[in-house]
């Protein structure tokens, strides 16, 4: 039986910028949410704002045992080539 991890992939800057945010957080936009167990946040922060890099993406996964979200992976969308696999 497939798990959520079987459907995970990285998104490019172009793909993320073409999406409509589901929600705007303090520093990031919620771009994808899948069945309340996986979220993809796209940071609006830049290097000029003090971020480590531009186009940071954080993938959160919900732990049903603890009832809490945790950061599963952070990547930089400008490093992603189209079609590169591994998020929501």
GIPE-V730431 format. One record per residue. RES is the residue in three letters. NEAR is the number of other ideal C-beta (glycine too) atoms within 12 Angstrom. Layout:
res->(RES | RES)
near->(NEAR | NEAR)
This chain:
res->(UNK | UNK | UNK | UNK | UNK | UNK | UNK | UNK | UNK | UNK | UNK | UNK | UNK | UNK | UNK | UNK | UNK | UNK | UNK | UNK | UNK | UNK | UNK | UNK | UNK | UNK | UNK | UNK | UNK | UNK | UNK | UNK | UNK | UNK | UNK | UNK | UNK | UNK | UNK | UNK | UNK | UNK | UNK | UNK | UNK | UNK | UNK | UNK | UNK | UNK | UNK | UNK | UNK | UNK | UNK | UNK | UNK | UNK | UNK | UNK | UNK | UNK | UNK | UNK | UNK | UNK | UNK | UNK | UNK | UNK | UNK | UNK | UNK | UNK | UNK | UNK | UNK | UNK | UNK | UNK | UNK | UNK | UNK | UNK | UNK | UNK | UNK | UNK)
near->(5 | 7 | 12 | 25 | 19 | 13 | 17 | 25 | 27 | 29 | 33 | 24 | 25 | 14 | 24 | 32 | 19 | 13 | 22 | 13 | 21 | 18 | 16 | 15 | 19 | 11 | 17 | 28 | 27 | 29 | 34 | 32 | 24 | 24 | 14 | 16 | 22 | 31 | 32 | 39 | 38 | 40 | 33 | 23 | 23 | 16 | 14 | 9 | 14 | 12 | 19 | 15 | 20 | 22 | 32 | 32 | 43 | 33 | 35 | 29 | 28 | 22 | 15 | 13 | 8 | 9 | 9 | 11 | 20 | 19 | 21 | 24 | 23 | 24 | 30 | 25 | 33 | 23 | 17 | 23 | 15 | 13 | 11 | 16 | 14 | 18 | 35 | 34)
